[in-house]
Amino acid sequence: MSAKPTNEKSDKLLAELKTIRSELNSAYADFNRSTDADMTDAAVYALSGLNSRYGFIIRQIKELNSLS
């Protein structure tokens, strides 16, 4: 029965990863479109945060897989 919570957690992590990928694509597009220095800074800040979240989720998935 312990497999079900792991599958649910895995599904949630994979869904979060998909969301972050979409947000990263959008943030990269914003960065590429930006012409103002402040908007470029904002895009870089957003990309940095999203990359950190992405790395965190990847580590969570790896940890979960190592427990299985």
mmJSON file of the N, C-alpha and C atoms, coordinates in Angstrom:
{"data_MODEL":{"atom_site":{
"group_PDB":["ATOM","ATOM","ATOM","ATOM","ATOM","ATOM","ATOM","ATOM","ATOM","ATOM","ATOM","ATOM","ATOM","ATOM","ATOM","ATOM","ATOM","ATOM","ATOM","ATOM","ATOM","ATOM","ATOM","ATOM","ATOM","ATOM","ATOM","ATOM","ATOM","ATOM","ATOM","ATOM","ATOM","ATOM","ATOM","ATOM","ATOM","ATOM","ATOM","ATOM","ATOM","ATOM","ATOM","ATOM","ATOM","ATOM","ATOM","ATOM","ATOM","ATOM","ATOM","ATOM","ATOM","ATOM","ATOM","ATOM","ATOM","ATOM","ATOM","ATOM","ATOM","ATOM","ATOM","ATOM","ATOM","ATOM","ATOM","ATOM","ATOM","ATOM","ATOM","ATOM","ATOM","ATOM","ATOM","ATOM","ATOM","ATOM","ATOM","ATOM","ATOM","ATOM","ATOM","ATOM","ATOM","ATOM","ATOM","ATOM","ATOM","ATOM","ATOM","ATOM","ATOM","ATOM","ATOM","ATOM","ATOM","ATOM","ATOM","ATOM","ATOM","ATOM","ATOM","ATOM","ATOM","ATOM","ATOM","ATOM","ATOM","ATOM","ATOM","ATOM","ATOM","ATOM","ATOM","ATOM","ATOM","ATOM","ATOM","ATOM","ATOM","ATOM","ATOM","ATOM","ATOM","ATOM","ATOM","ATOM","ATOM","ATOM","ATOM","ATOM","ATOM","ATOM","ATOM","ATOM","ATOM","ATOM","ATOM","ATOM","ATOM","ATOM","ATOM","ATOM","ATOM","ATOM","ATOM","ATOM","ATOM","ATOM","ATOM","ATOM","ATOM","ATOM","ATOM","ATOM","ATOM","ATOM","ATOM","ATOM","ATOM","ATOM","ATOM","ATOM","ATOM","ATOM","ATOM","ATOM","ATOM","ATOM","ATOM","ATOM","ATOM","ATOM","ATOM","ATOM","ATOM","ATOM","ATOM","ATOM","ATOM","ATOM","ATOM","ATOM","ATOM","ATOM","ATOM","ATOM","ATOM","ATOM","ATOM","ATOM","ATOM","ATOM","ATOM","ATOM","ATOM","ATOM","ATOM","ATOM","ATOM","ATOM","ATOM","ATOM"],
"id":[1,2,3,4,5,6,7,8,9,10,11,12,13,14,15,16,17,18,19,20,21,22,23,24,25,26,27,28,29,30,31,32,33,34,35,36,37,38,39,40,41,42,43,44,45,46,47,48,49,50,51,52,53,54,55,56,57,58,59,60,61,62,63,64,65,66,67,68,69,70,71,72,73,74,75,76,77,78,79,80,81,82,83,84,85,86,87,88,89,90,91,92,93,94,95,96,97,98,99,100,101,102,103,104,105,106,107,108,109,110,111,112,113,114,115,116,117,118,119,120,121,122,123,124,125,126,127,128,129,130,131,132,133,134,135,136,137,138,139,140,141,142,143,144,145,146,147,148,149,150,151,152,153,154,155,156,157,158,159,160,161,162,163,164,165,166,167,168,169,170,171,172,173,174,175,176,177,178,179,180,181,182,183,184,185,186,187,188,189,190,191,192,193,194,195,196,197,198,199,200,201,202,203,204],
"type_symbol":["N","C","C","N","C","C","N","C","C","N","C","C","N","C","C","N","C","C","N","C","C","N","C","C","N","C","C","N","C","C","N","C","C","N","C","C","N","C","C","N","C","C","N","C","C","N","C","C","N","C","C","N","C","C","N","C","C","N","C","C","N","C","C","N","C","C","N","C","C","N","C","C","N","C","C","N","C","C","N","C","C","N","C","C","N","C","C","N","C","C","N","C","C","N","C","C","N","C","C","N","C","C","N","C","C","N","C","C","N","C","C","N","C","C","N","C","C","N","C","C","N","C","C","N","C","C","N","C","C","N","C","C","N","C","C","N","C","C","N","C","C","N","C","C","N","C","C","N","C","C","N","C","C","N","C","C","N","C","C","N","C","C","N","C","C","N","C","C","N","C","C","N","C","C","N","C","C","N","C","C","N","C","C","N","C","C","N","C","C","N","C","C","N","C","C","N","C","C","N","C","C","N","C","C"],
"label_atom_id":["N","CA","C","N","CA","C","N","CA","C","N","CA","C","N","CA","C","N","CA","C","N","CA","C","N","CA","C","N","CA","C","N","CA","C","N","CA","C","N","CA","C","N","CA","C","N","CA","C","N","CA","C","N","CA","C","N","CA","C","N","CA","C","N","CA","C","N","CA","C","N","CA","C","N","CA","C","N","CA","C","N","CA","C","N","CA","C","N","CA","C","N","CA","C","N","CA","C","N","CA","C","N","CA","C","N","CA","C","N","CA","C","N","CA","C","N","CA","C","N","CA","C","N","CA","C","N","CA","C","N","CA","C","N","CA","C","N","CA","C","N","CA","C","N","CA","C","N","CA","C","N","CA","C","N","CA","C","N","CA","C","N","CA","C","N","CA","C","N","CA","C","N","CA","C","N","CA","C","N","CA","C","N","CA","C","N","CA","C","N","CA","C","N","CA","C","N","CA","C","N","CA","C","N","CA","C","N","CA","C","N","CA","C","N","CA","C","N","CA","C","N","CA","C","N","CA","C","N","CA","C","N","CA","C","N","CA","C"],
"label_alt_id":[null,null,null,null,null,null,null,null,null,null,null,null,null,null,null,null,null,null,null,null,null,null,null,null,null,null,null,null,null,null,null,null,null,null,null,null,null,null,null,null,null,null,null,null,null,null,null,null,null,null,null,null,null,null,null,null,null,null,null,null,null,null,null,null,null,null,null,null,null,null,null,null,null,null,null,null,null,null,null,null,null,null,null,null,null,null,null,null,null,null,null,null,null,null,null,null,null,null,null,null,null,null,null,null,null,null,null,null,null,null,null,null,null,null,null,null,null,null,null,null,null,null,null,null,null,null,null,null,null,null,null,null,null,null,null,null,null,null,null,null,null,null,null,null,null,null,null,null,null,null,null,null,null,null,null,null,null,null,null,null,null,null,null,null,null,null,null,null,null,null,null,null,null,null,null,null,null,null,null,null,null,null,null,null,null,null,null,null,null,null,null,null,null,null,null,null,null,null,null,null,null,null,null,null],
"label_comp_id":["MET","MET","MET","SER","SER","SER","ALA","ALA","ALA","LYS","LYS","LYS","PRO","PRO","PRO","THR","THR","THR","ASN","ASN","ASN","GLU","GLU","GLU","LYS","LYS","LYS","SER","SER","SER","ASP","ASP","ASP","LYS","LYS","LYS","LEU","LEU","LEU","LEU","LEU","LEU","ALA","ALA","ALA","GLU","GLU","GLU","LEU","LEU","LEU","LYS","LYS","LYS","THR","THR","THR","ILE","ILE","ILE","ARG","ARG","ARG","SER","SER","SER","GLU","GLU","GLU","LEU","LEU","LEU","ASN","ASN","ASN","SER","SER","SER","ALA","ALA","ALA","TYR","TYR","TYR","ALA","ALA","ALA","ASP","ASP","ASP","PHE","PHE","PHE","ASN","ASN","ASN","ARG","ARG","ARG","SER","SER","SER","THR","THR","THR","ASP","ASP","ASP","ALA","ALA","ALA","ASP","ASP","ASP","MET","MET","MET","THR","THR","THR","ASP","ASP","ASP","ALA","ALA","ALA","ALA","ALA","ALA","VAL","VAL","VAL","TYR","TYR","TYR","ALA","ALA","ALA","LEU","LEU","LEU","SER","SER","SER","GLY","GLY","GLY","LEU","LEU","LEU","ASN","ASN","ASN","SER","SER","SER","ARG","ARG","ARG","TYR","TYR","TYR","GLY","GLY","GLY","PHE","PHE","PHE","ILE","ILE","ILE","ILE","ILE","ILE","ARG","ARG","ARG","GLN","GLN","GLN","ILE","ILE","ILE","LYS","LYS","LYS","GLU","GLU","GLU","LEU","LEU","LEU","ASN","ASN","ASN","SER","SER","SER","LEU","LEU","LEU","SER","SER","SER"],
"label_asym_id":["A","A","A","A","A","A","A","A","A","A","A","A","A","A","A","A","A","A","A","A","A","A","A","A","A","A","A","A","A","A","A","A","A","A","A","A","A","A","A","A","A","A","A","A","A","A","A","A","A","A","A","A","A","A","A","A","A","A","A","A","A","A","A","A","A","A","A","A","A","A","A","A","A","A","A","A","A","A","A","A","A","A","A","A","A","A","A","A","A","A","A","A","A","A","A","A","A","A","A","A","A","A","A","A","A","A","A","A","A","A","A","A","A","A","A","A","A","A","A","A","A","A","A","A","A","A","A","A","A","A","A","A","A","A","A","A","A","A","A","A","A","A","A","A","A","A","A","A","A","A","A","A","A","A","A","A","A","A","A","A","A","A","A","A","A","A","A","A","A","A","A","A","A","A","A","A","A","A","A","A","A","A","A","A","A","A","A","A","A","A","A","A","A","A","A","A","A","A","A","A","A","A","A","A"],
"label_entity_id":["1","1","1","1","1","1","1","1","1","1","1","1","1","1","1","1","1","1","1","1","1","1","1","1","1","1","1","1","1","1","1","1","1","1","1","1","1","1","1","1","1","1","1","1","1","1","1","1","1","1","1","1","1","1","1","1","1","1","1","1","1","1","1","1","1","1","1","1","1","1","1","1","1","1","1","1","1","1","1","1","1","1","1","1","1","1","1","1","1","1","1","1","1","1","1","1","1","1","1","1","1","1","1","1","1","1","1","1","1","1","1","1","1","1","1","1","1","1","1","1","1","1","1","1","1","1","1","1","1","1","1","1","1","1","1","1","1","1","1","1","1","1","1","1","1","1","1","1","1","1","1","1","1","1","1","1","1","1","1","1","1","1","1","1","1","1","1","1","1","1","1","1","1","1","1","1","1","1","1","1","1","1","1","1","1","1","1","1","1","1","1","1","1","1","1","1","1","1","1","1","1","1","1","1"],
"label_seq_id":[1,1,1,2,2,2,3,3,3,4,4,4,5,5,5,6,6,6,7,7,7,8,8,8,9,9,9,10,10,10,11,11,11,12,12,12,13,13,13,14,14,14,15,15,15,16,16,16,17,17,17,18,18,18,19,19,19,20,20,20,21,21,21,22,22,22,23,23,23,24,24,24,25,25,25,26,26,26,27,27,27,28,28,28,29,29,29,30,30,30,31,31,31,32,32,32,33,33,33,34,34,34,35,35,35,36,36,36,37,37,37,38,38,38,39,39,39,40,40,40,41,41,41,42,42,42,43,43,43,44,44,44,45,45,45,46,46,46,47,47,47,48,48,48,49,49,49,50,50,50,51,51,51,52,52,52,53,53,53,54,54,54,55,55,55,56,56,56,57,57,57,58,58,58,59,59,59,60,60,60,61,61,61,62,62,62,63,63,63,64,64,64,65,65,65,66,66,66,67,67,67,68,68,68],
"pdbx_PDB_ins_code":[null,null,null,null,null,null,null,null,null,null,null,null,null,null,null,null,null,null,null,null,null,null,null,null,null,null,null,null,null,null,null,null,null,null,null,null,null,null,null,null,null,null,null,null,null,null,null,null,null,null,null,null,null,null,null,null,null,null,null,null,null,null,null,null,null,null,null,null,null,null,null,null,null,null,null,null,null,null,null,null,null,null,null,null,null,null,null,null,null,null,null,null,null,null,null,null,null,null,null,null,null,null,null,null,null,null,null,null,null,null,null,null,null,null,null,null,null,null,null,null,null,null,null,null,null,null,null,null,null,null,null,null,null,null,null,null,null,null,null,null,null,null,null,null,null,null,null,null,null,null,null,null,null,null,null,null,null,null,null,null,null,null,null,null,null,null,null,null,null,null,null,null,null,null,null,null,null,null,null,null,null,null,null,null,null,null,null,null,null,null,null,null,null,null,null,null,null,null,null,null,null,null,null,null],
"Cartn_x":[0.813,0.0,0.852,2.116,2.951,3.279,3.042,3.328,2.375,1.156,0.187,0.577,0.94,1.362,2.587,3.51,4.68,4.265,3.321,2.835,2.138,1.359,0.674,1.69,2.687,3.721,4.495,4.827,5.543,4.724,3.444,2.562,2.517,2.44,2.408,3.717,4.845,6.145,6.306,5.868,5.964,5.062,3.895,3.003,3.636,4.261,4.94,6.1,6.827,7.939,7.431,6.314,5.716,5.316,4.75,4.356,5.573,6.626,7.838,8.454,8.462,8.987,8.225,6.911,6.087,6.409,6.546,6.88,8.272,9.218,10.56,10.506,9.735,9.595,9.047,8.067,7.479,8.492,9.234,10.222,11.353,11.783,12.804,12.264,11.014,10.405,10.35,9.978,9.961,11.352,12.353,13.733,14.132,13.799,14.164,13.445,12.25,11.475,11.825,12.465,12.671,13.66,13.314,14.178,14.583,13.894,14.167,15.051,16.006,16.938,16.203,15.191,14.441,13.674,13.125,12.402,13.363,14.545,15.558,15.954,16.174,16.503,15.392,14.151,13.014,12.967,13.243,13.23,14.351,15.533,16.656,16.323,15.715,15.321,14.302,13.331,12.317,12.959,13.869,14.561,15.375,16.024,16.824,15.948,14.827,13.91,13.332,12.949,12.379,13.421,14.65,15.707,15.977,15.901,16.072,14.946,13.712,12.564,12.698,13.128,13.288,14.301,15.431,16.458,15.94,15.172,14.603,13.677,12.805,11.861,12.612,13.634,14.44,15.063,15.614,16.205,15.159,13.951,12.873,12.497,12.436,12.096,13.18,14.443,15.543,15.504,15.229,15.149,14.011,12.874,11.712,12.008,12.671,13.014,14.027,14.909,15.902,15.267,14.122,13.419,12.558,12.232,11.347,12.039],
"Cartn_y":[-1.202,0.0,1.259,1.162,2.348,2.862,2.053,2.478,3.582,3.557,4.545,5.971,6.251,7.615,8.041,7.107,7.428,7.804,7.061,7.376,8.724,9.019,10.304,11.432,11.239,12.264,12.432,11.318,11.364,12.1,11.808,12.482,13.986,14.362,15.787,16.468,15.793,16.366,16.509,15.505,15.579,16.677,16.853,17.927,19.287,19.403,20.649,20.915,19.87,20.004,20.508,19.984,20.411,21.887,22.286,23.682,24.594,24.18,24.996,25.107,24.031,24.083,25.107,25.099,26.059,27.491,27.68,29.005,29.436,28.488,28.799,29.24,28.534,28.925,30.338,30.649,31.981,33.035,32.712,33.653,33.889,32.834,33.009,33.882,33.696,34.531,35.986,36.216,37.578,38.192,37.41,37.888,38.263,37.41,37.673,38.88,39.175,40.319,41.618,41.535,42.741,43.686,44.962,46.008,47.001,46.98,47.881,47.171,47.875,47.28,46.718,47.422,46.938,45.658,45.585,44.375,43.202,43.49,42.445,41.921,42.83,42.418,41.564,41.969,41.214,39.819,39.727,38.423,37.539,38.121,37.353,36.855,37.699,37.319,36.175,36.285,35.233,33.924,34.003,32.799,32.146,32.951,32.414,31.653,32.245,31.591,30.309,30.343,29.149,28.04,28.411,27.398,26.767,27.558,27.015,26.047,26.434,25.55,24.269,24.393,23.236,22.262,22.793,21.952,21.267,21.993,21.426,20.263,20.44,19.38,18.177,18.419,17.308,16.518,17.218,16.535,15.744,16.289,15.579,14.298,14.385,13.215,12.152,12.571,11.613,10.939,11.718,11.169,10.176,10.524,9.645,8.348,8.452,7.253,6.38,6.987,6.18,5.419,5.901,5.228,4.075,4.106,3.075,1.759],
"Cartn_z":[0.0,0.0,0.0,0.354,0.384,-1.018,-2.045,-3.411,-3.871,-3.411,-3.861,-3.471,-2.211,-1.887,-2.693,-2.948,-3.748,-5.16,-5.731,-7.071,-7.096,-6.076,-6.004,-5.898,-5.047,-4.875,-6.184,-6.822,-8.093,-9.139,-9.21,-10.171,-9.91,-8.64,-8.294,-8.672,-8.395,-8.733,-10.242,-10.993,-12.449,-13.012,-12.422,-12.852,-12.548,-11.387,-11.021,-11.982,-12.345,-13.285,-14.639,-15.077,-16.344,-16.277,-15.151,-14.964,-14.989,-14.297,-14.257,-15.644,-16.405,-17.78,-18.609,-18.473,-19.201,-18.76,-17.459,-16.937,-17.389,-17.456,-17.959,-19.414,-20.225,-21.632,-21.757,-20.944,-20.959,-20.486,-19.435,-18.907,-19.916,-20.612,-21.655,-22.788,-23.144,-24.182,-23.731,-22.466,-21.925,-21.975,-21.605,-21.634,-23.064,-24.007,-25.398,-25.987,-25.49,-25.979,-25.28,-24.12,-23.318,-23.993,-23.956,-24.504,-23.43,-22.326,-21.208,-20.191,-19.638,-18.67,-17.454,-16.965,-15.797,-16.117,-17.311,-17.705,-17.9,-18.407,-18.555,-17.18,-16.234,-14.859,-14.257,-14.485,-13.953,-14.571,-15.869,-16.54,-16.01,-15.798,-15.259,-13.853,-13.044,-11.693,-11.734,-12.628,-12.757,-13.211,-14.178,-14.656,-13.55,-12.756,-11.654,-10.658,-10.296,-9.366,-9.934,-11.193,-11.83,-11.96,-12.295,-12.382,-11.018,-9.964,-8.612,-8.266,-8.585,-8.344,-9.151,-10.4,-11.273,-10.668,-10.225,-9.603,-8.356,-7.557,-6.332,-6.655,-7.639,-8.007,-8.564,-9.37,-9.9,-8.749,-7.767,-6.606,-5.838,-5.707,-5.018,-5.773,-7.084,-7.898,-7.761,-7.829,-7.68,-6.315,-5.274,-3.921,-3.821,-4.379,-4.352,-5.1,-6.245,-7.02,-6.306,-5.546,-4.818,-3.655,-3.177,-2.077,-2.585,-3.871,-4.431,-4.609],
"occupancy":[1.0,1.0,1.0,1.0,1.0,1.0,1.0,1.0,1.0,1.0,1.0,1.0,1.0,1.0,1.0,1.0,1.0,1.0,1.0,1.0,1.0,1.0,1.0,1.0,1.0,1.0,1.0,1.0,1.0,1.0,1.0,1.0,1.0,1.0,1.0,1.0,1.0,1.0,1.0,1.0,1.0,1.0,1.0,1.0,1.0,1.0,1.0,1.0,1.0,1.0,1.0,1.0,1.0,1.0,1.0,1.0,1.0,1.0,1.0,1.0,1.0,1.0,1.0,1.0,1.0,1.0,1.0,1.0,1.0,1.0,1.0,1.0,1.0,1.0,1.0,1.0,1.0,1.0,1.0,1.0,1.0,1.0,1.0,1.0,1.0,1.0,1.0,1.0,1.0,1.0,1.0,1.0,1.0,1.0,1.0,1.0,1.0,1.0,1.0,1.0,1.0,1.0,1.0,1.0,1.0,1.0,1.0,1.0,1.0,1.0,1.0,1.0,1.0,1.0,1.0,1.0,1.0,1.0,1.0,1.0,1.0,1.0,1.0,1.0,1.0,1.0,1.0,1.0,1.0,1.0,1.0,1.0,1.0,1.0,1.0,1.0,1.0,1.0,1.0,1.0,1.0,1.0,1.0,1.0,1.0,1.0,1.0,1.0,1.0,1.0,1.0,1.0,1.0,1.0,1.0,1.0,1.0,1.0,1.0,1.0,1.0,1.0,1.0,1.0,1.0,1.0,1.0,1.0,1.0,1.0,1.0,1.0,1.0,1.0,1.0,1.0,1.0,1.0,1.0,1.0,1.0,1.0,1.0,1.0,1.0,1.0,1.0,1.0,1.0,1.0,1.0,1.0,1.0,1.0,1.0,1.0,1.0,1.0,1.0,1.0,1.0,1.0,1.0,1.0],
"B_iso_or_equiv":[0.0,0.0,0.0,0.0,0.0,0.0,0.0,0.0,0.0,0.0,0.0,0.0,0.0,0.0,0.0,0.0,0.0,0.0,0.0,0.0,0.0,0.0,0.0,0.0,0.0,0.0,0.0,0.0,0.0,0.0,0.0,0.0,0.0,0.0,0.0,0.0,0.0,0.0,0.0,0.0,0.0,0.0,0.0,0.0,0.0,0.0,0.0,0.0,0.0,0.0,0.0,0.0,0.0,0.0,0.0,0.0,0.0,0.0,0.0,0.0,0.0,0.0,0.0,0.0,0.0,0.0,0.0,0.0,0.0,0.0,0.0,0.0,0.0,0.0,0.0,0.0,0.0,0.0,0.0,0.0,0.0,0.0,0.0,0.0,0.0,0.0,0.0,0.0,0.0,0.0,0.0,0.0,0.0,0.0,0.0,0.0,0.0,0.0,0.0,0.0,0.0,0.0,0.0,0.0,0.0,0.0,0.0,0.0,0.0,0.0,0.0,0.0,0.0,0.0,0.0,0.0,0.0,0.0,0.0,0.0,0.0,0.0,0.0,0.0,0.0,0.0,0.0,0.0,0.0,0.0,0.0,0.0,0.0,0.0,0.0,0.0,0.0,0.0,0.0,0.0,0.0,0.0,0.0,0.0,0.0,0.0,0.0,0.0,0.0,0.0,0.0,0.0,0.0,0.0,0.0,0.0,0.0,0.0,0.0,0.0,0.0,0.0,0.0,0.0,0.0,0.0,0.0,0.0,0.0,0.0,0.0,0.0,0.0,0.0,0.0,0.0,0.0,0.0,0.0,0.0,0.0,0.0,0.0,0.0,0.0,0.0,0.0,0.0,0.0,0.0,0.0,0.0,0.0,0.0,0.0,0.0,0.0,0.0,0.0,0.0,0.0,0.0,0.0,0.0],
"pdbx_formal_charge":[null,null,null,null,null,null,null,null,null,null,null,null,null,null,null,null,null,null,null,null,null,null,null,null,null,null,null,null,null,null,null,null,null,null,null,null,null,null,null,null,null,null,null,null,null,null,null,null,null,null,null,null,null,null,null,null,null,null,null,null,null,null,null,null,null,null,null,null,null,null,null,null,null,null,null,null,null,null,null,null,null,null,null,null,null,null,null,null,null,null,null,null,null,null,null,null,null,null,null,null,null,null,null,null,null,null,null,null,null,null,null,null,null,null,null,null,null,null,null,null,null,null,null,null,null,null,null,null,null,null,null,null,null,null,null,null,null,null,null,null,null,null,null,null,null,null,null,null,null,null,null,null,null,null,null,null,null,null,null,null,null,null,null,null,null,null,null,null,null,null,null,null,null,null,null,null,null,null,null,null,null,null,null,null,null,null,null,null,null,null,null,null,null,null,null,null,null,null,null,null,null,null,null,null],
"auth_seq_id":[1,1,1,2,2,2,3,3,3,4,4,4,5,5,5,6,6,6,7,7,7,8,8,8,9,9,9,10,10,10,11,11,11,12,12,12,13,13,13,14,14,14,15,15,15,16,16,16,17,17,17,18,18,18,19,19,19,20,20,20,21,21,21,22,22,22,23,23,23,24,24,24,25,25,25,26,26,26,27,27,27,28,28,28,29,29,29,30,30,30,31,31,31,32,32,32,33,33,33,34,34,34,35,35,35,36,36,36,37,37,37,38,38,38,39,39,39,40,40,40,41,41,41,42,42,42,43,43,43,44,44,44,45,45,45,46,46,46,47,47,47,48,48,48,49,49,49,50,50,50,51,51,51,52,52,52,53,53,53,54,54,54,55,55,55,56,56,56,57,57,57,58,58,58,59,59,59,60,60,60,61,61,61,62,62,62,63,63,63,64,64,64,65,65,65,66,66,66,67,67,67,68,68,68],
"auth_comp_id":["MET","MET","MET","SER","SER","SER","ALA","ALA","ALA","LYS","LYS","LYS","PRO","PRO","PRO","THR","THR","THR","ASN","ASN","ASN","GLU","GLU","GLU","LYS","LYS","LYS","SER","SER","SER","ASP","ASP","ASP","LYS","LYS","LYS","LEU","LEU","LEU","LEU","LEU","LEU","ALA","ALA","ALA","GLU","GLU","GLU","LEU","LEU","LEU","LYS","LYS","LYS","THR","THR","THR","ILE","ILE","ILE","ARG","ARG","ARG","SER","SER","SER","GLU","GLU","GLU","LEU","LEU","LEU","ASN","ASN","ASN","SER","SER","SER","ALA","ALA","ALA","TYR","TYR","TYR","ALA","ALA","ALA","ASP","ASP","ASP","PHE","PHE","PHE","ASN","ASN","ASN","ARG","ARG","ARG","SER","SER","SER","THR","THR","THR","ASP","ASP","ASP","ALA","ALA","ALA","ASP","ASP","ASP","MET","MET","MET","THR","THR","THR","ASP","ASP","ASP","ALA","ALA","ALA","ALA","ALA","ALA","VAL","VAL","VAL","TYR","TYR","TYR","ALA","ALA","ALA","LEU","LEU","LEU","SER","SER","SER","GLY","GLY","GLY","LEU","LEU","LEU","ASN","ASN","ASN","SER","SER","SER","ARG","ARG","ARG","TYR","TYR","TYR","GLY","GLY","GLY","PHE","PHE","PHE","ILE","ILE","ILE","ILE","ILE","ILE","ARG","ARG","ARG","GLN","GLN","GLN","ILE","ILE","ILE","LYS","LYS","LYS","GLU","GLU","GLU","LEU","LEU","LEU","ASN","ASN","ASN","SER","SER","SER","LEU","LEU","LEU","SER","SER","SER"],
"auth_asym_id":["A","A","A","A","A","A","A","A","A","A","A","A","A","A","A","A","A","A","A","A","A","A","A","A","A","A","A","A","A","A","A","A","A","A","A","A","A","A","A","A","A","A","A","A","A","A","A","A","A","A","A","A","A","A","A","A","A","A","A","A","A","A","A","A","A","A","A","A","A","A","A","A","A","A","A","A","A","A","A","A","A","A","A","A","A","A","A","A","A","A","A","A","A","A","A","A","A","A","A","A","A","A","A","A","A","A","A","A","A","A","A","A","A","A","A","A","A","A","A","A","A","A","A","A","A","A","A","A","A","A","A","A","A","A","A","A","A","A","A","A","A","A","A","A","A","A","A","A","A","A","A","A","A","A","A","A","A","A","A","A","A","A","A","A","A","A","A","A","A","A","A","A","A","A","A","A","A","A","A","A","A","A","A","A","A","A","A","A","A","A","A","A","A","A","A","A","A","A","A","A","A","A","A","A"],
"auth_atom_id":["N","CA","C","N","CA","C","N","CA","C","N","CA","C","N","CA","C","N","CA","C","N","CA","C","N","CA","C","N","CA","C","N","CA","C","N","CA","C","N","CA","C","N","CA","C","N","CA","C","N","CA","C","N","CA","C","N","CA","C","N","CA","C","N","CA","C","N","CA","C","N","CA","C","N","CA","C","N","CA","C","N","CA","C","N","CA","C","N","CA","C","N","CA","C","N","CA","C","N","CA","C","N","CA","C","N","CA","C","N","CA","C","N","CA","C","N","CA","C","N","CA","C","N","CA","C","N","CA","C","N","CA","C","N","CA","C","N","CA","C","N","CA","C","N","CA","C","N","CA","C","N","CA","C","N","CA","C","N","CA","C","N","CA","C","N","CA","C","N","CA","C","N","CA","C","N","CA","C","N","CA","C","N","CA","C","N","CA","C","N","CA","C","N","CA","C","N","CA","C","N","CA","C","N","CA","C","N","CA","C","N","CA","C","N","CA","C","N","CA","C","N","CA","C","N","CA","C","N","CA","C","N","CA","C","N","CA","C"],
"pdbx_PDB_model_num":[1,1,1,1,1,1,1,1,1,1,1,1,1,1,1,1,1,1,1,1,1,1,1,1,1,1,1,1,1,1,1,1,1,1,1,1,1,1,1,1,1,1,1,1,1,1,1,1,1,1,1,1,1,1,1,1,1,1,1,1,1,1,1,1,1,1,1,1,1,1,1,1,1,1,1,1,1,1,1,1,1,1,1,1,1,1,1,1,1,1,1,1,1,1,1,1,1,1,1,1,1,1,1,1,1,1,1,1,1,1,1,1,1,1,1,1,1,1,1,1,1,1,1,1,1,1,1,1,1,1,1,1,1,1,1,1,1,1,1,1,1,1,1,1,1,1,1,1,1,1,1,1,1,1,1,1,1,1,1,1,1,1,1,1,1,1,1,1,1,1,1,1,1,1,1,1,1,1,1,1,1,1,1,1,1,1,1,1,1,1,1,1,1,1,1,1,1,1,1,1,1,1,1,1]
}}}
